[in-house]
Amino acid sequence: MHLDVVAQRSWKQRMLAEAHGLEVSEVRSSSDALGYRYSSKRVARTHGGRLHLGSFRRGTHQVADMDGCLVDHPDIAAAARDVGAVASFLGIEAWDERKRTGDLRYVWLKTDGNGAVLVTLITASETSRARELAEALPDLAGVAWCVQASDGNAIRGEDIVILRGRASLEVELAGVRVEVGPLGFLQPNPRVAELAYSHLCASPVPPLVFDLYAGAGVTTELLRRAGVRVLACEAYPESAARLGIAAETAEAFLARSAADGLVPGLVVANPPRAGLGSEVCGALVRLAAAGLAELRIMSCGPAGLRSDIDRLAPAFELSSLRAYDTLPHTPHVELVATLHARRGSR
């Protein structure tokens, strides 16, 4: 944060070119460089007799206290302070992964930006004081609980239980209202993300579109508003259920679609940071030979996108690339790449 946001965006533009060979003319943004974050995942730790919520320091499992974080939406920051203060008052211990003792492991906070906050308490086991903590917290839209007992960095647990209030928030992105549950994906910076979504779903749109990694369903709805048929794919059960589809990986979806002889004119994808991967890229290359004309990929990982572009190169060429500053004051940058099938690949 020693750089102002203009300098940060210039640095991100150079980083994309020098580290990944991805050239962009600018890094687009909104006017909100602070207080923009609508979704925040926190790690619980006990220090000095109190429970704190923080984040792992890069490359370590040392927890940095995030109280007063300037990029969190004020409603999330306030809710995080309340969780820490009430848990400390009740004497609830954070999970210690070395000693394998304690209770509260993670807290996932989401807001609709209009005063409603949904808090998910994630504990290390079912033997937990999560219900007691939920009842003692100040007014919130909802409090949910799940258990994540596995080793590693996974946050999402199993068998969500609603302890108080609502089971979801309604959030508007790019004119689409979506329901987001306790463990469902929510863009951390909706105001900038909706700029990227609008570009991702811009006209022209062909009669059949595949929407891979559809998440909360914003792109699915935007594409359907163009009056075309959209087949959505989403692997996470909570998000898939809200889309009215069965949870399915992109690999399985593309294999099933190929077996059914379905060939879209456009594939839209918003994969995780690692990118589409070799199996999905291979399936898309084969679709190009069958008539797929265009890919639009929204990427939160430049390295993954670079690898995907290289894997897709036998059948697709990069037509345009736009960058969005979705997380100011961090190294993160979101990209929207448009690729068209090469002549001769169809």
C-alpha positions as CSV (number, residue, x, y, z in Angstrom):
1,M,0.0,0.0,0.0
2,H,3.0,2.3,-0.3
3,L,1.9,2.8,-3.9
4,D,-1.2,4.8,-4.8
5,V,-3.8,2.9,-6.9
6,V,-2.7,4.5,-10.2
7,A,0.9,3.3,-9.6
8,Q,-0.4,-0.1,-8.5
9,R,-2.3,-0.5,-11.8
10,S,0.7,0.5,-13.8
11,W,2.7,-2.2,-11.9
12,K,0.1,-4.8,-12.6
13,Q,0.1,-3.9,-16.3
14,R,3.9,-4.4,-16.4
15,M,3.7,-7.6,-14.3
16,L,1.3,-9.2,-16.8
17,A,3.5,-8.4,-19.7
18,E,6.9,-9.3,-18.1
19,A,5.9,-12.3,-16.1
20,H,3.2,-13.9,-18.3
21,G,3.5,-12.3,-21.8
22,L,0.0,-10.9,-21.5
23,E,-0.3,-7.4,-23.0
24,V,-3.2,-5.1,-21.8
25,S,-3.7,-1.5,-22.7
26,E,-5.0,-0.6,-19.2
27,V,-6.2,-2.0,-15.9
28,R,-9.9,-1.0,-15.5
29,S,-11.3,-0.2,-12.1
30,S,-14.0,1.5,-10.1
31,S,-13.7,4.5,-7.9
32,D,-13.7,2.4,-4.7
33,A,-10.1,1.4,-3.7
34,L,-11.0,0.8,0.0
35,G,-14.0,-0.9,1.7
36,Y,-14.8,-2.8,-1.5
37,R,-14.6,-6.4,-0.3
38,Y,-18.0,-8.1,0.1
39,S,-16.7,-11.5,0.9
40,S,-13.9,-12.3,3.3
41,K,-12.5,-15.7,4.6
42,R,-10.8,-15.5,8.0
43,V,-8.6,-17.9,9.9
44,A,-9.2,-18.1,13.7
45,R,-6.3,-18.1,16.1
46,T,-5.9,-17.6,19.8
47,H,-3.3,-15.2,21.0
48,G,-2.8,-13.5,24.3
49,G,-5.9,-15.1,25.7
50,R,-8.2,-13.7,23.0
51,L,-9.5,-15.1,19.7
52,H,-8.5,-13.2,16.6
53,L,-9.5,-13.5,13.0
54,G,-6.8,-13.1,10.4
55,S,-5.2,-14.4,7.3
56,F,-2.2,-16.7,6.6
57,R,0.9,-14.7,5.8
58,R,2.0,-15.5,2.2
59,G,3.6,-18.9,2.0
60,T,3.1,-19.7,5.7
61,H,0.5,-20.8,8.2
62,Q,1.4,-17.9,10.5
63,V,-1.8,-15.9,11.0
64,A,-1.7,-12.1,10.7
65,D,-4.4,-10.3,12.6
66,M,-6.8,-8.6,10.1
67,D,-8.7,-6.4,12.5
68,G,-9.3,-3.0,10.9
69,C,-8.5,-4.2,7.4
70,L,-9.1,-1.2,5.1
71,V,-10.3,-3.2,2.0
72,D,-13.1,-5.0,3.8
73,H,-16.6,-3.6,3.5
74,P,-17.3,-1.8,6.9
75,D,-20.2,-4.2,7.6
76,I,-17.8,-7.2,7.3
77,A,-15.2,-5.6,9.4
78,A,-17.7,-4.9,12.1
79,A,-19.1,-8.4,12.1
80,A,-15.5,-9.9,12.2
81,R,-14.8,-7.8,15.3
82,D,-18.0,-9.0,16.9
83,V,-17.2,-12.6,16.3
84,G,-13.7,-12.2,17.8
85,A,-14.9,-10.3,20.8
86,V,-17.9,-12.6,21.6
87,A,-15.8,-15.8,21.1
88,S,-13.1,-14.3,23.4
89,F,-15.7,-13.4,26.1
90,L,-17.1,-17.0,25.9
91,G,-13.7,-18.5,26.1
92,I,-14.0,-20.3,22.8
93,E,-10.6,-21.5,21.5
94,A,-9.4,-21.3,18.0
95,W,-8.3,-24.5,16.3
96,D,-4.5,-25.1,16.7
97,E,-3.4,-27.3,13.7
98,R,-0.1,-28.3,15.3
99,K,-1.6,-29.4,18.6
100,R,-4.9,-30.5,17.0
101,T,-6.9,-28.9,19.7
102,G,-9.5,-26.1,19.8
103,D,-12.8,-25.4,18.2
104,L,-13.3,-22.5,15.7
105,R,-11.2,-22.9,12.6
106,Y,-12.4,-20.4,10.0
107,V,-15.1,-17.7,9.6
108,W,-16.5,-16.8,6.2
109,L,-18.2,-13.4,6.1
110,K,-20.4,-12.0,3.3
111,T,-22.4,-8.9,2.9
112,D,-25.0,-7.6,0.4
113,G,-23.5,-4.1,0.7
114,N,-26.8,-2.8,2.2
115,G,-26.3,-3.7,5.9
116,A,-27.0,-7.5,5.8
117,V,-24.1,-9.9,6.8
118,L,-24.1,-13.7,6.6
119,V,-21.5,-15.3,8.8
120,T,-20.4,-19.0,8.4
121,L,-18.6,-20.6,11.4
122,I,-16.4,-23.4,10.3
123,T,-15.2,-25.7,13.1
124,A,-12.7,-28.6,13.3
125,S,-15.3,-31.1,14.6
126,E,-18.9,-31.5,15.5
127,T,-18.0,-31.2,19.2
128,S,-18.2,-27.4,19.1
129,R,-19.7,-24.4,20.8
130,A,-20.8,-22.9,17.5
131,R,-24.4,-22.8,18.5
132,E,-23.5,-20.9,21.7
133,L,-21.4,-18.4,19.8
134,A,-24.2,-17.9,17.2
135,E,-26.8,-17.1,19.8
136,A,-24.5,-14.6,21.5
137,L,-23.6,-12.6,18.4
138,P,-25.2,-9.2,17.7
139,D,-27.8,-8.8,15.0
140,L,-26.9,-10.5,11.7
141,A,-28.8,-11.6,8.6
142,G,-27.8,-15.1,9.3
143,V,-25.3,-17.4,11.0
144,A,-24.4,-20.9,9.6
145,W,-22.2,-23.7,10.8
146,C,-20.3,-26.5,9.1
147,V,-17.4,-28.8,10.0
148,Q,-14.1,-29.0,8.1
149,A,-12.1,-31.8,9.8
150,S,-9.6,-32.5,7.0
151,D,-5.9,-31.5,6.9
152,G,-4.7,-28.8,4.5
153,N,-6.2,-25.4,3.5
154,A,-9.7,-26.4,2.5
155,I,-12.3,-24.1,4.1
156,R,-15.6,-25.4,2.8
157,G,-17.0,-28.0,5.1
158,E,-19.9,-30.4,4.9
159,D,-23.6,-30.4,6.0
160,I,-24.4,-26.7,6.5
161,V,-26.6,-26.0,9.5
162,I,-28.4,-22.6,9.8
163,L,-28.1,-21.6,13.4
164,R,-29.8,-18.2,13.2
165,G,-31.6,-16.1,10.6
166,R,-31.5,-16.4,6.9
167,A,-29.7,-19.1,4.8
168,S,-28.6,-16.7,2.1
169,L,-28.1,-13.2,0.9
170,E,-29.5,-11.5,-2.2
171,V,-26.8,-9.6,-4.1
172,E,-27.1,-7.7,-7.3
173,L,-24.3,-7.9,-9.9
174,A,-24.6,-6.3,-13.4
175,G,-28.4,-6.0,-12.9
176,V,-28.8,-9.7,-11.9
177,R,-30.0,-10.5,-8.4
178,V,-28.5,-13.8,-7.2
179,E,-28.9,-15.8,-4.0
180,V,-25.6,-16.5,-2.3
181,G,-25.5,-19.1,0.5
182,P,-23.1,-19.8,3.4
183,L,-20.5,-21.5,1.2
184,G,-21.5,-20.2,-2.2
185,F,-19.1,-18.1,-4.3
186,L,-19.4,-14.3,-4.2
187,Q,-17.1,-12.0,-6.1
188,P,-15.1,-10.1,-3.4
189,N,-15.5,-6.8,-5.4
190,P,-18.9,-6.9,-7.1
191,R,-18.7,-3.4,-8.5
192,V,-15.6,-4.1,-10.6
193,A,-16.6,-7.7,-11.3
194,E,-19.8,-6.6,-12.9
195,L,-17.7,-4.6,-15.5
196,A,-15.9,-7.8,-16.3
197,Y,-19.2,-9.8,-16.5
198,S,-20.7,-7.3,-18.9
199,H,-17.7,-7.7,-21.2
200,L,-17.8,-11.5,-20.8
201,C,-21.4,-11.6,-21.9
202,A,-21.5,-8.9,-24.5
203,S,-23.2,-9.3,-27.9
204,P,-23.1,-10.9,-30.3
205,V,-24.1,-14.2,-28.7
206,P,-24.8,-17.3,-30.8
207,P,-27.9,-19.5,-30.4
208,L,-26.2,-22.1,-28.1
209,V,-23.8,-21.2,-25.3
210,F,-22.0,-23.3,-22.7
211,D,-21.4,-21.5,-19.4
212,L,-18.6,-23.3,-17.5
213,Y,-17.9,-22.7,-13.8
214,A,-21.1,-20.7,-13.7
215,G,-20.9,-20.0,-9.9
216,A,-23.8,-17.9,-8.6
217,G,-25.3,-17.7,-12.1
218,V,-24.7,-14.1,-13.1
219,T,-23.2,-14.9,-16.5
220,T,-25.9,-17.6,-17.1
221,E,-28.7,-15.0,-16.6
222,L,-26.9,-12.3,-18.6
223,L,-26.5,-14.6,-21.6
224,R,-30.1,-15.9,-21.4
225,R,-31.3,-12.3,-21.5
226,A,-29.9,-12.2,-25.1
227,G,-32.6,-14.8,-25.9
228,V,-30.3,-17.7,-26.5
229,R,-30.0,-21.2,-25.1
230,V,-27.5,-21.4,-22.3
231,L,-26.3,-24.7,-20.7
232,A,-24.7,-24.0,-17.4
233,C,-22.1,-26.1,-15.6
234,E,-21.1,-25.8,-11.9
235,A,-19.4,-28.3,-9.7
236,Y,-20.1,-26.9,-6.2
237,P,-23.5,-28.4,-5.0
238,E,-24.9,-25.3,-3.3
239,S,-24.3,-23.1,-6.3
240,A,-25.5,-25.8,-8.8
241,A,-28.7,-26.3,-6.8
242,R,-29.5,-22.6,-7.1
243,L,-29.0,-22.8,-10.8
244,G,-31.4,-25.8,-11.0
245,I,-28.8,-28.2,-12.3
246,A,-26.9,-31.2,-11.0
247,A,-23.4,-30.5,-9.7
248,E,-20.9,-31.5,-12.4
249,T,-17.3,-30.8,-13.2
250,A,-16.4,-29.0,-16.5
251,E,-14.6,-32.2,-17.6
252,A,-17.7,-34.4,-17.1
253,F,-20.1,-31.8,-18.6
254,L,-18.0,-31.4,-21.8
255,A,-17.7,-35.2,-22.2
256,R,-21.4,-35.7,-21.8
257,S,-22.2,-32.8,-24.2
258,A,-19.8,-34.3,-26.8
259,A,-21.5,-37.7,-26.4
260,D,-24.9,-36.0,-27.0
261,G,-23.5,-34.2,-30.1
262,L,-24.0,-30.7,-28.7
263,V,-21.7,-28.0,-30.2
264,P,-22.0,-24.4,-29.0
265,G,-21.1,-21.4,-30.9
266,L,-19.6,-19.8,-27.8
267,V,-18.1,-21.1,-24.5
268,V,-17.9,-18.8,-21.5
269,A,-15.8,-19.9,-18.6
270,N,-14.8,-18.5,-15.2
271,P,-12.4,-21.2,-13.9
272,P,-10.5,-21.2,-10.6
273,R,-7.1,-19.6,-10.3
274,A,-5.2,-22.6,-11.7
275,G,-7.2,-22.2,-15.0
276,L,-9.1,-24.6,-17.2
277,G,-6.4,-27.3,-17.2
278,S,-5.3,-29.7,-19.9
279,E,-8.4,-31.9,-20.0
280,V,-10.9,-29.0,-20.5
281,C,-8.6,-27.3,-23.0
282,G,-8.3,-30.6,-24.9
283,A,-12.1,-30.9,-25.0
284,L,-12.4,-27.3,-26.3
285,V,-9.9,-27.9,-29.0
286,R,-11.9,-30.9,-30.2
287,L,-15.1,-28.7,-30.1
288,A,-13.4,-26.2,-32.4
289,A,-13.0,-28.9,-35.0
290,A,-16.8,-29.5,-34.7
291,G,-17.7,-25.9,-35.0
292,L,-17.1,-24.0,-31.8
293,A,-16.1,-20.4,-32.9
294,E,-15.4,-18.4,-29.8
295,L,-14.1,-18.7,-26.2
296,R,-14.4,-16.1,-23.5
297,I,-12.5,-16.8,-20.3
298,M,-12.6,-14.8,-17.1
299,S,-9.5,-15.6,-15.2
300,C,-8.3,-14.7,-11.6
301,G,-4.9,-16.3,-12.2
302,P,-2.6,-14.9,-15.0
303,A,-0.3,-17.9,-14.8
304,G,-3.2,-20.3,-15.3
305,L,-4.6,-18.2,-18.2
306,R,-1.2,-18.1,-19.9
307,S,-1.0,-21.9,-19.7
308,D,-4.6,-22.3,-21.0
309,I,-3.9,-19.9,-24.0
310,D,-0.9,-22.0,-24.9
311,R,-2.8,-25.3,-24.6
312,L,-5.6,-23.9,-26.8
313,A,-3.2,-22.5,-29.4
314,P,-3.6,-25.3,-31.9
315,A,-7.2,-24.3,-32.4
316,F,-7.7,-20.8,-31.0
317,E,-5.9,-17.5,-31.2
318,L,-6.2,-14.7,-28.7
319,S,-8.3,-11.8,-30.1
320,S,-8.5,-9.5,-27.1
321,L,-7.5,-9.2,-23.4
322,R,-8.8,-6.9,-20.8
323,A,-7.6,-6.5,-17.2
324,Y,-9.7,-5.4,-14.1
325,D,-8.4,-4.2,-10.7
326,T,-10.8,-6.3,-8.6
327,L,-8.6,-6.3,-5.5
328,P,-6.8,-3.0,-5.1
329,H,-3.9,-2.9,-2.7
330,T,-3.1,-6.6,-3.6
331,P,-1.1,-8.1,-6.5
332,H,-4.4,-9.7,-7.8
333,V,-5.8,-8.8,-11.2
334,E,-8.8,-10.3,-13.1
335,L,-8.6,-10.9,-16.8
336,V,-11.2,-11.4,-19.6
337,A,-9.7,-13.1,-22.7
338,T,-11.5,-13.6,-26.0
339,L,-10.2,-16.3,-28.3
340,H,-11.5,-17.2,-31.8
341,A,-11.1,-20.5,-33.6
342,R,-8.4,-20.5,-36.2
343,R,-9.3,-21.0,-39.8
344,G,-8.8,-24.6,-40.7
345,S,-9.5,-25.8,-37.1
346,R,-13.3,-26.0,-38.0
